[in-house]
Amino acid sequence: MNSQFDSDDSFGGEKRKSIDFIITASIMEFVVTILCCFFGLIQADVTLESGKVMTLSSTEGILNQRDFNRSEEAEMLSKALLNFTGNLFPLLGEKDENVIFSAFGLHNALSMLIEGSKDQTKAQLLDALSLGHEDYGKTLKQYGSGNGNENVTEGWTSVSRVFAQETFRLFESYMDFLWSTFKATVESLDFSSPSEAVEVINAWAENGTNGKIEDVLSPESFDGGTTLILANAIHFKGVWAQKFSPKDTKELDFHVNENKTVKVATMHVKAKFGVTHLTKLKSRVLQLPFRDEGVEMLIFLPDAPQDFDYLNANFASLDIDKVLFFPFINTKVWLPKFNLTSTHDLKSALMTLGAKDVFSAKDADLSAMGENANGLFVSEVTQKAAIEVNEEGAEAAAVSAVIVKNRMAFKEPQFILDRPFAFIIRDIKSGINLFIGRVIDPTAA
């Protein structure tokens, strides 16, 4: 064991229309998703696009027990998100990059397209989102029921809204879907006055994320074709059940790879935590509960540095309910402070998952959204996410945009995170992974 850890215990997104989605999140954490629908004029190789859709919501919590009586629908959504995350996460970022990602926010935003789509476009979306073709409706309704805690100071909430150009008429059936499924309300705005529209939308986003998300859109986000903005915001704030004392934080080595070592502020605490080993992932797992019941952070440390690639390719699809058991035992934990931001262009990855027609100006069918909606297509999907972990707890934020055109050998284990690791922030009761990521270099933003 490196001697630096062996000191005392006090170490202390003809005419066509396109759609944009943008998601944002923060930890403490929040996620905002914005989907904008707009008209794109295609001429030769030139495409003019406008519009965006946004999603916002809040989240936060702690763990007390692992067994919950979930409804069949809740289990279905949990499994859909697990499969979606497992398929998508390995496609994100370069292998040597830090990653923070909210599959929950992205899945929520993309799911708002489903009842606006038809035929093969719809079938491909359902498959990419790991949703059943016959029973997706009751599965998705879990997004609008029991989704978090009204207390945004600590806990998590999810809110959705559709901002529509005042001259564009959504079908009643589509609005019914948005409300009954996501509790998404519709607000009409004059997008020909971008500054005023942006002020309204950004204020909603900021309010939905407890002030953590500001200036999600700018007037430049709009043009004469902007038609719809579908938004969902997720917010999370978590305070550790067992806080780390700032006086015990020290600058220690973090081994990024065999050729690079960096100094990073590393927190330390000795307390009872859940620790276990997963042979199938070649990793040890540390469970860090938050103060308020409902959310936990799981950290995966590979048995050896060379096992990280295997862990990264497989941990996102792990069914934690079935695999993990956490005995709470006295554990010495060294955890680096980190503040990460990731931006993901998700169009290619989603096409790899089979959602191809929705991105095609020729083949996309999103005509069920409203009157004169023929020609709507998704041109781009992006997400920007951030997470900060410190002595008090965890705070994360993500913005996604979809543009339419126990194995322990000692009594008191040590969990030393001095090399690349992976993490999940998870709602325990629903079994849903809210955020997932990896830390390659905690000193890199």
C-alpha positions as CSV (number, residue, x, y, z in Angstrom):
1,M,0.0,0.0,0.0
2,N,1.3,3.4,-0.9
3,S,2.7,5.1,2.2
4,Q,0.7,8.3,1.6
5,F,-2.4,6.4,2.9
6,D,-0.7,4.8,5.9
7,S,-0.8,7.8,8.2
8,D,-3.2,8.3,11.2
9,D,-6.9,8.0,11.0
10,S,-7.4,11.8,11.2
11,F,-6.4,12.1,7.5
12,G,-8.6,13.6,7.4
13,G,-31.6,18.1,-30.6
14,E,-39.4,21.8,-50.2
15,K,-39.9,22.8,-46.2
16,R,-38.9,20.6,-43.4
17,K,-39.1,21.0,-39.7
18,S,-36.5,20.0,-37.2
19,I,-36.4,19.6,-33.4
20,D,-33.8,20.3,-30.8
21,F,-33.5,18.8,-27.3
22,I,-31.3,20.2,-24.6
23,I,-30.9,18.6,-21.2
24,T,-29.3,20.0,-18.1
25,A,-28.6,18.5,-14.7
26,S,-26.9,19.2,-11.4
27,I,-25.6,17.2,-8.1
28,M,-25.8,18.2,-5.4
29,E,-27.2,17.7,-9.0
30,F,-29.6,18.9,-11.6
31,V,-30.5,18.1,-15.2
32,V,-32.2,20.2,-17.7
33,T,-33.4,18.8,-21.0
34,I,-34.6,21.1,-23.8
35,L,-36.2,19.9,-27.0
36,C,-36.8,22.5,-29.7
37,C,-38.9,21.9,-32.8
38,F,-38.3,24.2,-35.7
39,F,-38.6,24.5,-39.4
40,G,-35.5,23.9,-41.4
41,L,-35.2,25.1,-45.0
42,I,-33.2,22.7,-47.0
43,Q,-31.6,24.0,-50.2
44,A,-28.9,22.0,-52.0
45,D,-26.4,21.3,-49.2
46,V,-27.6,24.2,-47.0
47,T,-29.8,23.5,-43.9
48,L,-31.3,26.3,-41.9
49,E,-32.5,25.2,-38.5
50,S,-34.1,26.7,-35.5
51,G,-35.8,25.7,-32.3
52,K,-35.0,23.7,-29.2
53,V,-36.6,21.5,-26.5
54,M,-35.7,21.6,-22.9
55,T,-36.0,19.2,-19.9
56,L,-35.5,20.1,-16.3
57,S,-35.8,18.2,-13.0
58,S,-34.3,17.8,-9.5
59,T,-33.0,14.9,-7.4
60,E,-31.4,14.0,-4.1
61,G,-31.4,11.4,-1.3
62,I,-29.9,8.5,0.9
63,L,-30.1,4.8,1.5
64,N,-31.6,2.9,4.4
65,Q,-32.7,-0.4,2.9
66,R,-32.4,-2.3,-0.4
67,D,-35.8,-4.1,-0.7
68,F,-38.7,-2.1,-2.1
69,N,-42.1,-3.3,-3.4
70,R,-42.1,-1.7,-6.8
71,S,-45.0,-1.8,-9.2
72,E,-44.7,-3.8,-12.4
73,E,-44.6,-0.5,-14.4
74,A,-41.8,0.9,-12.2
75,E,-39.8,-2.3,-12.7
76,M,-40.3,-2.0,-16.5
77,L,-39.0,1.6,-16.6
78,S,-36.1,0.7,-14.4
79,K,-35.1,-2.2,-16.7
80,A,-35.6,0.0,-19.9
81,L,-33.3,2.6,-18.4
82,L,-30.8,0.0,-17.4
83,N,-30.7,-1.5,-20.9
84,F,-30.6,2.0,-22.5
85,T,-27.7,3.1,-20.3
86,G,-25.8,-0.2,-20.7
87,N,-26.1,0.1,-24.5
88,L,-25.2,3.8,-24.7
89,F,-22.6,4.5,-22.1
90,P,-19.7,2.6,-23.7
91,L,-20.2,4.7,-26.8
92,L,-19.6,8.0,-24.9
93,G,-16.4,9.9,-25.0
94,E,-12.8,8.9,-25.6
95,K,-11.5,6.1,-23.3
96,D,-9.1,8.5,-21.6
97,E,-11.7,11.2,-20.9
98,N,-13.8,11.9,-17.8
99,V,-17.5,11.3,-18.3
100,I,-20.7,12.4,-16.5
101,F,-24.0,11.5,-18.2
102,S,-27.7,11.4,-17.3
103,A,-29.4,8.6,-19.1
104,F,-32.5,9.4,-17.1
105,G,-32.8,12.9,-18.5
106,L,-32.0,11.9,-22.1
107,H,-34.4,9.0,-22.0
108,N,-37.2,11.2,-20.6
109,A,-36.6,13.9,-23.3
110,L,-36.5,11.4,-26.2
111,S,-39.5,9.5,-24.9
112,M,-41.6,12.7,-25.4
113,L,-41.2,12.1,-29.1
114,I,-42.9,8.7,-29.1
115,E,-46.6,9.7,-29.4
116,G,-45.6,12.3,-31.9
117,S,-44.0,9.7,-34.1
118,K,-45.5,7.1,-36.4
119,D,-44.7,3.8,-38.2
120,Q,-41.0,2.9,-38.5
121,T,-39.8,6.1,-36.9
122,K,-41.8,5.2,-33.8
123,A,-40.7,1.5,-33.8
124,Q,-37.0,2.5,-34.0
125,L,-37.4,4.9,-31.2
126,L,-39.0,2.3,-29.0
127,D,-36.3,-0.2,-29.7
128,A,-33.5,2.3,-29.1
129,L,-35.1,3.3,-25.8
130,S,-35.5,-0.3,-24.8
131,L,-39.3,0.1,-24.5
132,G,-41.9,-2.5,-25.4
133,H,-44.0,-1.8,-28.5
134,E,-47.3,-2.7,-26.8
135,D,-46.9,-1.6,-23.2
136,Y,-44.7,1.5,-23.4
137,G,-47.5,3.8,-22.3
138,K,-47.9,2.6,-18.8
139,T,-44.1,2.3,-18.5
140,L,-43.5,5.9,-19.4
141,K,-46.2,7.1,-17.0
142,Q,-43.7,6.4,-14.2
143,Y,-41.9,9.6,-15.3
144,G,-44.9,11.6,-14.2
145,S,-45.8,9.7,-11.0
146,G,-43.8,9.6,-7.8
147,N,-40.9,11.2,-9.5
148,G,-38.9,12.6,-6.7
149,N,-39.3,14.8,-3.7
150,E,-41.1,18.1,-3.6
151,N,-38.4,19.4,-1.3
152,V,-35.8,20.7,-3.8
153,T,-33.4,21.8,-1.0
154,E,-32.6,18.1,-0.5
155,G,-34.0,15.4,-2.7
156,W,-34.9,15.2,-6.4
157,T,-37.7,16.5,-8.6
158,S,-38.6,16.2,-12.2
159,V,-40.7,18.8,-14.1
160,S,-41.6,19.0,-17.8
161,R,-43.0,21.7,-20.0
162,V,-43.6,22.3,-23.8
163,F,-43.1,25.8,-25.1
164,A,-44.9,26.3,-28.4
165,Q,-44.9,29.0,-31.0
166,E,-48.2,30.7,-30.6
167,T,-49.2,30.0,-34.2
168,F,-48.5,26.3,-34.0
169,R,-51.3,23.9,-32.9
170,L,-50.4,20.7,-31.1
171,F,-52.9,17.9,-31.4
172,E,-55.1,17.4,-28.4
173,S,-54.1,13.7,-28.4
174,Y,-50.4,14.6,-28.2
175,M,-51.0,17.2,-25.4
176,D,-52.9,14.5,-23.5
177,F,-49.9,12.2,-23.8
178,L,-47.5,14.9,-22.6
179,W,-49.6,15.6,-19.5
180,S,-50.7,12.1,-18.6
181,T,-47.2,10.7,-19.1
182,F,-44.8,13.4,-18.1
183,K,-47.1,15.9,-16.3
184,A,-45.8,18.3,-19.0
185,T,-47.8,21.5,-19.4
186,V,-47.9,23.6,-22.6
187,E,-47.1,27.3,-22.7
188,S,-47.5,29.4,-25.9
189,L,-44.8,32.0,-26.7
190,D,-44.0,34.4,-29.5
191,F,-40.8,33.0,-30.8
192,S,-40.5,35.9,-33.3
193,S,-39.4,37.9,-30.2
194,P,-36.5,35.7,-29.1
195,S,-35.3,37.8,-26.2
196,E,-38.7,37.7,-24.5
197,A,-39.1,34.0,-25.2
198,V,-35.7,33.2,-23.9
199,E,-36.3,35.2,-20.7
200,V,-39.4,33.1,-20.0
201,I,-37.8,29.7,-20.7
202,N,-34.6,30.4,-18.8
203,A,-36.6,31.6,-15.8
204,W,-38.5,28.4,-15.9
205,A,-35.3,26.4,-16.2
206,E,-33.7,28.2,-13.3
207,N,-36.7,27.8,-11.1
208,G,-36.9,24.1,-12.0
209,T,-33.3,23.5,-10.9
210,N,-33.3,25.5,-7.7
211,G,-31.3,28.2,-9.4
212,K,-28.5,25.8,-10.5
213,I,-29.2,26.2,-14.3
214,E,-29.0,29.6,-15.8
215,D,-29.1,30.9,-19.4
216,V,-30.0,27.6,-21.0
217,L,-31.0,29.3,-24.2
218,S,-29.9,32.5,-25.9
219,P,-31.8,34.6,-28.5
220,E,-29.5,33.1,-31.1
221,S,-31.1,29.7,-30.4
222,F,-34.2,30.9,-32.3
223,D,-35.0,31.8,-35.9
224,G,-38.2,32.2,-37.9
225,G,-38.7,28.5,-38.0
226,T,-38.7,27.7,-34.3
227,T,-41.9,25.9,-33.4
228,L,-41.6,23.9,-30.2
229,I,-39.4,23.6,-27.2
230,L,-40.0,20.4,-25.2
231,A,-38.3,20.7,-21.8
232,N,-37.6,18.6,-18.8
233,A,-35.5,19.5,-15.8
234,I,-34.1,17.1,-13.2
235,H,-32.5,18.5,-10.1
236,F,-30.6,16.6,-7.4
237,K,-28.8,17.7,-4.3
238,G,-27.2,15.3,-1.9
239,V,-25.5,15.7,1.4
240,W,-23.4,12.8,2.7
241,A,-24.8,10.8,5.5
242,Q,-21.3,10.7,6.8
243,K,-19.5,13.9,5.8
244,F,-15.8,14.3,5.2
245,S,-14.0,16.8,7.4
246,P,-12.2,19.5,5.3
247,K,-9.3,19.3,7.8
248,D,-8.7,15.7,6.8
249,T,-8.4,16.6,3.1
250,K,-4.8,16.4,1.8
251,E,-3.0,16.6,-1.6
252,L,-2.2,13.0,-2.6
253,D,-1.1,11.2,-5.7
254,F,-3.7,10.0,-8.2
255,H,-2.3,7.6,-10.9
256,V,-4.1,8.5,-14.1
257,N,-2.1,5.8,-16.0
258,E,1.3,4.2,-15.8
259,N,2.9,7.3,-17.3
260,K,1.0,10.1,-15.5
261,T,0.5,10.9,-11.8
262,V,-1.2,14.0,-10.6
263,K,-1.7,15.6,-7.2
264,V,-5.3,15.9,-6.1
265,A,-7.2,17.1,-3.0
266,T,-8.2,13.8,-1.4
267,M,-10.8,13.5,1.3
268,H,-10.7,11.0,4.0
269,V,-13.1,9.5,6.5
270,K,-13.4,6.4,8.7
271,A,-17.0,5.2,9.1
272,K,-19.4,2.4,8.4
273,F,-20.0,2.0,4.6
274,G,-21.2,-0.7,2.3
275,V,-18.3,-2.5,0.7
276,T,-18.4,-5.5,-1.5
277,H,-16.6,-7.2,-4.4
278,L,-18.0,-8.2,-7.8
279,T,-16.1,-10.9,-9.5
280,K,-18.0,-10.4,-12.8
281,L,-16.8,-6.8,-13.0
282,K,-13.4,-7.5,-11.5
283,S,-14.1,-4.6,-9.1
284,R,-14.7,-3.6,-5.5
285,V,-17.8,-1.4,-4.9
286,L,-18.2,1.3,-2.2
287,Q,-21.7,2.5,-1.3
288,L,-21.9,6.1,-0.1
289,P,-25.3,7.0,1.2
290,F,-26.7,10.5,1.3
291,R,-28.4,12.0,4.3
292,D,-31.9,11.9,3.1
293,E,-33.4,8.5,2.3
294,G,-33.7,7.6,-1.3
295,V,-30.4,8.1,-3.3
296,E,-27.0,6.6,-3.0
297,M,-23.7,6.9,-4.8
298,L,-21.9,3.7,-5.8
299,I,-18.2,3.8,-6.7
300,F,-16.5,1.0,-8.6
301,L,-12.8,0.5,-8.3
302,P,-11.2,-2.1,-10.6
303,D,-9.1,-4.8,-8.9
304,A,-6.1,-3.7,-11.1
305,P,-5.5,-0.7,-13.4
306,Q,-5.6,-3.0,-16.4
307,D,-9.2,-4.0,-15.5
308,F,-10.6,-0.5,-15.9
309,D,-11.6,-0.9,-19.6
310,Y,-13.5,-4.1,-18.8
311,L,-15.3,-2.3,-15.9
312,N,-16.1,0.7,-18.1
313,A,-17.7,-1.5,-20.8
314,N,-19.9,-3.5,-18.4
315,F,-20.8,-1.7,-15.2
316,A,-23.6,0.5,-16.7
317,S,-25.7,-2.6,-17.5
318,L,-25.3,-4.1,-14.0
319,D,-28.6,-4.9,-12.2
320,I,-27.6,-3.7,-8.8
321,D,-30.7,-5.0,-7.1
322,K,-29.9,-8.5,-8.0
323,V,-26.1,-8.5,-7.6
324,L,-25.0,-6.2,-4.8
325,F,-25.2,-6.8,-1.1
326,F,-23.7,-4.2,1.2
327,P,-22.6,-5.1,4.7
328,F,-22.0,-1.9,6.6
329,I,-18.6,-2.2,8.2
330,N,-16.0,0.3,9.4
331,T,-14.0,1.4,6.4
332,K,-11.3,3.9,5.7
333,V,-12.2,5.8,2.6
334,W,-9.9,8.1,0.5
335,L,-11.9,9.8,-2.2
336,P,-10.6,12.6,-4.5
337,K,-12.6,15.8,-4.8
338,F,-13.6,16.3,-8.4
339,N,-15.5,18.7,-10.6
340,L,-16.2,17.3,-14.0
341,T,-18.1,18.5,-17.2
342,S,-18.9,16.4,-20.2
343,T,-20.5,17.4,-23.5
344,H,-21.9,14.5,-25.7
345,D,-23.0,14.5,-29.3
346,L,-25.4,11.6,-29.2
347,K,-26.8,11.5,-32.7
348,S,-24.3,8.9,-33.9
349,A,-24.6,6.7,-30.8
350,L,-28.4,6.7,-31.0
351,M,-28.3,5.8,-34.6
352,T,-26.0,2.9,-33.6
353,L,-28.8,1.8,-31.2
354,G,-31.2,1.7,-34.2
355,A,-32.9,5.1,-34.1
356,K,-32.1,6.1,-37.7
357,D,-35.2,7.4,-39.4
358,V,-35.9,10.1,-36.8
359,F,-32.7,11.8,-37.9
360,S,-33.6,11.6,-41.6
361,A,-35.2,14.6,-43.3
362,K,-36.5,12.1,-45.9
363,D,-37.7,9.3,-43.7
364,A,-38.7,10.8,-40.3
365,D,-42.4,10.7,-39.4
366,L,-43.2,13.0,-36.5
367,S,-46.5,14.1,-38.0
368,A,-48.5,13.1,-34.9
369,M,-47.3,16.1,-32.9
370,G,-49.5,18.7,-34.5
371,E,-51.0,20.4,-37.5
372,N,-48.7,20.9,-40.4
373,A,-46.0,18.9,-38.7
374,N,-45.1,16.8,-41.7
375,G,-41.4,16.9,-42.3
376,L,-40.3,17.1,-38.7
377,F,-37.0,15.4,-38.0
378,V,-34.2,15.3,-35.4
379,S,-31.0,16.8,-36.6
380,E,-28.9,16.5,-33.5
381,V,-28.9,15.2,-29.9
382,T,-26.4,16.5,-27.4
383,Q,-26.0,16.5,-23.6
384,K,-23.9,18.5,-21.4
385,A,-23.5,17.3,-17.8
386,A,-21.5,18.3,-14.8
387,I,-20.8,16.9,-11.3
388,E,-19.0,18.2,-8.3
389,V,-18.1,16.0,-5.3
390,N,-16.7,17.5,-2.1
391,E,-16.7,17.1,1.6
392,E,-20.4,18.1,2.0
393,G,-21.8,15.9,-0.7
394,A,-22.4,15.7,-4.4
395,E,-23.7,18.3,-6.9
396,A,-24.2,17.6,-10.6
397,A,-25.7,19.3,-13.7
398,A,-26.4,18.1,-17.2
399,V,-27.8,19.7,-20.4
400,S,-28.9,17.5,-23.2
401,A,-30.0,18.7,-26.6
402,V,-31.8,16.7,-29.2
403,I,-32.0,18.6,-32.4
404,V,-34.6,17.3,-34.8
405,K,-33.3,17.7,-38.4
406,N,-18.2,-9.1,-0.5
407,R,-14.8,-10.3,-0.6
408,M,-12.7,-8.6,2.2
409,A,-9.5,-10.0,3.6
410,F,-9.3,-7.7,6.7
411,K,-11.6,-6.5,9.4
412,E,-11.2,-2.8,8.7
413,P,-11.1,-2.4,4.9
414,Q,-9.5,0.5,3.1
415,F,-11.1,2.0,-0.1
416,I,-8.4,4.0,-1.7
417,L,-9.5,5.8,-4.9
418,D,-6.0,6.8,-6.2
419,R,-6.6,5.6,-9.8
420,P,-9.4,5.7,-12.4
421,F,-12.8,4.6,-11.2
422,A,-16.5,4.6,-12.2
423,F,-19.6,5.8,-10.4
424,I,-23.4,5.7,-10.4
425,I,-25.9,8.0,-8.6
426,R,-29.0,6.0,-8.1
427,D,-32.6,6.3,-6.8
428,I,-32.9,3.3,-4.6
429,K,-36.7,3.0,-4.4
430,S,-37.3,3.1,-8.1
431,G,-34.0,1.3,-9.0
432,I,-33.2,4.0,-11.5
433,N,-29.7,5.2,-12.2
434,L,-29.9,9.0,-12.4
435,F,-26.3,9.7,-13.3
436,I,-23.4,7.6,-14.4
437,G,-19.8,8.4,-15.1
438,R,-16.1,7.7,-14.8
439,V,-13.2,9.6,-13.4
440,I,-9.9,9.2,-15.3
441,D,-8.2,12.4,-14.1
442,P,-9.9,14.3,-11.2
443,T,-7.8,17.4,-11.9
444,A,-9.2,17.7,-15.5
445,A,-12.4,19.8,-15.8
